[in-house]
Amino acid sequence: MERYNTRTASNFPGLVFDCAEEAQSGYKHIDTAYNYHTEKYVGNAVRESGIPREELFITTKLPWHHYARVAESFQESLDALGLGYIDLYLIHWPQPILYDPNDPLPKNPDGTPKTTNYPFTKIWADMERLLDTGKVRAIGVSNFSIKNLEILLESAKVVPAVNQVELHPYLAQPELVDYCKQKGIAITAYTPTGYQTVRDDPVIVELASKYRVSPAQVILAWHMSRGVIVTPKSANAERQRENINVSFLHFPINSFDVLFLASTAATCPGACRSSAYISS
Ligand SMILES: NC(=O)c1ccc[n+]([C@@H]2O[C@H](COP(=O)([O-])OP(=O)(O)OC[C@H]3O[C@@H](n4cnc5c(N)ncnc54)[C@H](OP(=O)(O)O)[C@@H]3O)[C@@H](O)[C@H]2O)c1
């Protein structure tokens, strides 16, 4: 069985099987990206699952160094997936990284990424042109702050369908969630269950115990109560089932109030990876 490295460099045996199993257990939305090097495996998994393509929703992303080759990069992702079309294509990150065909993340001598000031409004115009090909159903962004969305919307012909950002109870981002709702931009939470520190939060653990569910389920239900789409990831079949079985849970709203208060009061424990874009 093939092995592959995840974005976080952990080595997995048989994504194909895991992913097909996820689809069989009811997952319909698969989130991948050019930069994760998993598109080919996602395509294989979808074909292996036997689930009709049109019943699945596939998201992939333009990498940060492909700012000036949107059409080419999109085609590369489309070919790697081999699924005919892409449901949602996102700009992975608003800050483009200098293009080097041999290095997706070239760095300065001080270790910081080599960025360029190529405007993301130009990237977005190229993303909009992709819609004319009929090979992508919707386009959106990822890791965009309110400030960057404001800049984008000034010249955008198409409002991004989605903004995918890091969101969990230690990074609740209520202003961004409200802003996106007002503009008709759906929010997708990445790292939705937070990190172990978030899943170990005493308020979350107490709620989980009270409702006889897991901390991750409490957190995922909290996202859903806010109207946020979630992309939980697990390599474990039991936790995959756990994470999809949250829609059947009903929490009294007071519990969410408690959780929300706890979350907004909590400080990101040095674990949130996306702080760079939140203030930019
Ligand atoms: N747009 C972006 O810039 C961006 C950035 C990061 C991630 N993402 C997307 O978001 C997806 C999820 O992000 P993520 O992996 O950072 O966050 P996550 O799904 O919240 O966390 C994954 C981690 O939590 C564990 N976990 C999952 N479900 C659990 C449960 N029920 N109980 C206990 N532990 C559980 C997993 O371990 P096990 O595997 O052992 O269960 C894994 O270590 C990624 O796969 C990627 O598609 C997007």
The ligand as an SDF file (V2000), in Angstrom:
LIG
                    3D

 48 52  0  0  0  0  0  0  0  0999 V2000
   -6.4620   26.5590    4.6910 N   0  0  0  0  0  0  0  0  0  0  0  0
   -5.4210   26.3370    5.4640 C   0  0  0  0  0  0  0  0  0  0  0  0
   -4.4410   27.1330    5.5100 O   0  0  0  0  0  0  0  0  0  0  0  0
   -5.4040   25.0990    6.3120 C   0  0  0  0  0  0  0  0  0  0  0  0
   -4.4650   24.9760    7.3540 C   0  0  0  0  0  0  0  0  0  0  0  0
   -4.5070   23.8180    8.1420 C   0  0  0  0  0  0  0  0  0  0  0  0
   -5.4670   22.8410    7.8930 C   0  0  0  0  0  0  0  0  0  0  0  0
   -6.3560   22.9770    6.8700 N   0  0  0  0  0  0  0  0  0  0  0  0
   -7.3730   21.9310    6.5770 C   0  0  0  0  0  0  0  0  0  0  0  0
   -8.1040   21.6140    7.7560 O   0  0  0  0  0  0  0  0  0  0  0  0
   -8.0510   20.2000    7.9960 C   0  0  0  0  0  0  0  0  0  0  0  0
   -8.0980   19.9280    9.4870 C   0  0  0  0  0  0  0  0  0  0  0  0
   -7.1030   20.6810   10.1360 O   0  0  0  0  0  0  0  0  0  0  0  0
   -6.1820   20.0980   11.2890 P   0  0  0  0  0  0  0  0  0  0  0  0
   -5.7390   18.7430   10.9610 O   0  0  0  0  0  0  0  0  0  0  0  0
   -5.1870   21.1400   11.5690 O   0  0  0  0  0  0  0  0  0  0  0  0
   -7.2070   20.1310   12.5390 O   0  0  0  0  0  0  0  0  0  0  0  0
   -8.1600   19.1080   13.3290 P   0  0  0  0  0  0  0  0  0  0  0  0
   -8.9620   18.2820   12.3930 O   0  0  0  0  0  0  0  0  0  0  0  0
   -8.9120   19.9780   14.2810 O   0  0  0  0  0  0  0  0  0  0  0  0
   -7.1300   18.2510   14.1480 O   0  0  0  0  0  0  0  0  0  0  0  0
   -6.5210   17.1030   13.6700 C   0  0  0  0  0  0  0  0  0  0  0  0
   -5.8600   16.4450   14.8690 C   0  0  0  0  0  0  0  0  0  0  0  0
   -6.8470   16.2390   15.8720 O   0  0  0  0  0  0  0  0  0  0  0  0
   -6.9570   14.8550   16.1560 C   0  0  0  0  0  0  0  0  0  0  0  0
   -8.3920   14.5430   16.2340 N   0  0  0  0  0  0  0  0  0  0  0  0
   -9.2940   14.6030   15.2290 C   0  0  0  0  0  0  0  0  0  0  0  0
  -10.5090   14.2450   15.6790 N   0  0  0  0  0  0  0  0  0  0  0  0
  -10.3540   13.9410   16.9930 C   0  0  0  0  0  0  0  0  0  0  0  0
  -11.2400   13.4950   18.0070 C   0  0  0  0  0  0  0  0  0  0  0  0
  -12.5180   13.2720   17.7530 N   0  0  0  0  0  0  0  0  0  0  0  0
  -10.7350   13.2790   19.2470 N   0  0  0  0  0  0  0  0  0  0  0  0
   -9.4360   13.4980   19.5160 C   0  0  0  0  0  0  0  0  0  0  0  0
   -8.5560   13.9150   18.6080 N   0  0  0  0  0  0  0  0  0  0  0  0
   -9.0010   14.1350   17.3460 C   0  0  0  0  0  0  0  0  0  0  0  0
   -6.2960   14.1110   15.0400 C   0  0  0  0  0  0  0  0  0  0  0  0
   -5.6550   12.9500   15.5320 O   0  0  0  0  0  0  0  0  0  0  0  0
   -6.0160   11.4930   14.9210 P   0  0  0  0  0  0  0  0  0  0  0  0
   -5.6830   11.5510   13.4590 O   0  0  0  0  0  0  0  0  0  0  0  0
   -5.1150   10.5800   15.6990 O   0  0  0  0  0  0  0  0  0  0  0  0
   -7.4740   11.2440   15.1890 O   0  0  0  0  0  0  0  0  0  0  0  0
   -5.2520   15.1230   14.5520 C   0  0  0  0  0  0  0  0  0  0  0  0
   -4.0850   15.0230   15.3590 O   0  0  0  0  0  0  0  0  0  0  0  0
   -6.7460   19.7510    7.3200 C   0  0  0  0  0  0  0  0  0  0  0  0
   -6.7940   18.3800    7.0020 O   0  0  0  0  0  0  0  0  0  0  0  0
   -6.7090   20.6470    6.0830 C   0  0  0  0  0  0  0  0  0  0  0  0
   -7.5110   20.0530    5.0680 O   0  0  0  0  0  0  0  0  0  0  0  0
   -6.3570   24.1030    6.0960 C   0  0  0  0  0  0  0  0  0  0  0  0
  1  2  1  0
  2  3  2  0
  2  4  1  0
  4  5  1  0
  4 48  2  0
  5  6  2  0
  6  7  1  0
  7  8  2  0
  8  9  1  0
  8 48  1  0
  9 10  1  0
  9 46  1  0
 10 11  1  0
 11 12  1  0
 11 44  1  0
 12 13  1  0
 13 14  1  0
 14 15  2  0
 14 16  1  0
 14 17  1  0
 17 18  1  0
 18 19  2  0
 18 20  1  0
 18 21  1  0
 21 22  1  0
 22 23  1  0
 23 24  1  0
 23 42  1  0
 24 25  1  0
 25 26  1  0
 25 36  1  0
 26 27  1  0
 26 35  1  0
 27 28  2  0
 28 29  1  0
 29 30  1  0
 29 35  2  0
 30 31  1  0
 30 32  2  0
 32 33  1  0
 33 34  2  0
 34 35  1  0
 36 37  1  0
 36 42  1  0
 37 38  1  0
 38 39  2  0
 38 40  1  0
 38 41  1  0
 42 43  1  0
 44 45  1  0
 44 46  1  0
 46 47  1  0
M  CHG  2   8   1  16  -1
M  END
$$$$
